[in-house]
Amino acid sequence: AQSVTQPDIHITVSEGASLELRCNYSYGATPYLFWYVQSPGQGLQLLLKYFSGDTLVQGIKGFEAEFKRSQSSFNLRKPSVHWSDAAEYFCAVGASYNNNDMRFGAGTRLTVKP
Amino acid sequence: GAVVSQHPSRVICKSGTSVKIECRSLDFQATTMFWYRQFPKQSLMLMATSNEGSKATYEQGVEKDKFLINHASLTLSTLTVTSAHPEDSSFYICSASTFGSYQETQYFGPGTRLLVL
């Protein structure tokens, strides 16, 4: 079964600084990869997803992620963080044979300093 | 598009009572719906997968008699927490997708916070 690891539980960055959230996955075949954001007390909003093709994926709110098969990684990046980006971020991996079987990482909580 | 709603958004109930949570796909037909549970500051844990018109598939360790799932139509799934106890207090999130497309995405509802007193 697939699994995903988010090594950083909590990250603090200054507003305007760049951001990179790490995600490593484990799966024997080609994975389907997702990043979701969750604001306090809210559900999950899809930021971006990778299924195939270009390994650099653009998402909403200025986020992007790069799939690196050799490193089993799908790190999320943003060149300039805004205070409104403070939230919990979840990386998820779906199995290629059944995309509905999705597993989530533990999440990374982002704090943005003014 | 792809909006999923949940009702209620929060509920407080007494121990021993049952609580029903609804999950609706508002602008698409969801042949598959998922129910997750999220403890404070933790990730989502898949509880069960439900396909329209058939019995739900529960993850290991989830009591199917306690967490009753009904997926009666292509736009509605319900989760009933029976004889709720304080340890059932949690944030319950549903998601919906269209089965059959290998590139389909799960769309998540806003969640329901359950507090059992």
Interface residues (C-beta under 8 A of the other chain):
Chain A: Y32 F34 Y36 G41 Q42 G43 L44 Q45 L46 K49 F51 F90 S96 Y97 N98 N99 N100 M102 R103 F104 G105 A106 G107 R109
Chain B: V4 Q6 T32 F34 K41 Q42 S43 L44 L46 T49 F91 I93 S95 S97 F99 S101 Y102 Q103 E104 T105 Q106 Y107 F108 G109 P110 G111 R113
